[in-house]
Every structure is written in structure tokens, then in C-alpha cells.
């Protein structure tokens, strides 16, 4: 897991603990990266199954 992926994972984890799903704008602001870079990092986390999006409950699952 890269530093950016680890940072995004922690942001999503910490925000979801309080029942708030972070938006792309939240992730951009907190990481200082552009949208394309943030989206790619989230896709990498999803493809590695570090994160799983539960569509029914509309929340993140963590492995």
C-alpha cells in the first residue's frame, strides 16, 4: 500500500466511524492531491480489496 493509499484509507476509516462517508472533495482537501490521483488511489484500494463498498448499506467495509 502506498503512502497516499494508506492516508486515504485512514481518512475513510476515521470519517466512516462517525457515519460520514467522505466525498472526493473531502479526500482532495485532506490529501492535497488532484481528483484523478485520489480516484486512482481509491480504485487501487478497491482492487486490492483493502476497502469494500457495500452498496445496500451505502457504507465502507474494511479488511
C-alpha positions as CSV (number, residue, x, y, z in Angstrom):
1,X,0.0,0.0,0.0
2,X,1.5,3.4,-1.0
3,X,1.6,6.3,1.4
4,X,-1.3,8.0,-0.4
5,X,-3.4,4.9,-0.3
6,X,-2.6,4.5,3.4
7,X,-3.6,8.1,4.0
8,X,-6.9,7.8,2.1
9,X,-7.7,4.5,3.9
10,X,-7.2,6.2,7.3
11,X,-9.3,9.2,6.2
12,X,-12.2,7.0,5.0
13,X,-11.9,4.8,8.1
14,X,-11.9,7.6,10.6
15,X,-14.7,9.5,8.9
16,X,-16.9,6.4,8.5
17,X,-16.6,5.7,12.2
18,X,-18.8,8.8,12.7
19,X,-21.3,7.7,9.9
20,X,-20.0,10.2,7.4
21,X,-18.8,8.9,4.0
22,X,-16.1,11.3,2.7
23,X,-16.6,12.8,-0.7
24,X,-14.0,13.2,-3.4
25,X,-13.7,16.9,-2.4
26,X,-13.1,15.9,1.2
27,X,-10.3,13.5,0.1
28,X,-8.8,16.1,-2.2
29,X,-8.8,18.7,0.5
30,X,-7.3,16.4,3.2
31,X,-4.6,14.9,0.9
32,X,-3.8,17.9,-1.2
33,X,-3.9,15.8,-4.4
34,X,-6.0,16.3,-7.5
35,X,-9.2,14.3,-8.3
36,X,-7.6,12.0,-10.8
37,X,-4.9,10.9,-8.3
38,X,-7.4,10.4,-5.5
39,X,-9.7,8.4,-7.7
40,X,-6.9,6.2,-8.8
41,X,-5.8,5.5,-5.2
42,X,-9.3,4.6,-4.2
43,X,-9.6,2.3,-7.2
44,X,-6.3,0.6,-6.2
45,X,-7.6,0.1,-2.6
46,X,-10.8,-1.4,-4.0
47,X,-9.0,-3.7,-6.5
48,X,-6.6,-4.9,-3.7
49,X,-9.8,-5.5,-1.6
50,X,-8.4,-3.3,1.2
51,X,-11.8,-1.4,1.0
52,X,-15.1,-2.8,0.0
53,X,-18.2,-0.6,-0.7
54,X,-21.4,-2.1,0.5
55,X,-24.0,-0.8,-2.0
56,X,-27.1,-1.8,0.0
57,X,-26.0,-0.2,3.3
58,X,-24.1,2.6,1.5
59,X,-21.1,2.3,3.7
60,X,-17.4,1.1,3.6
61,X,-16.2,-2.2,4.8
62,X,-12.6,-2.6,6.0
63,X,-10.4,-5.7,5.7
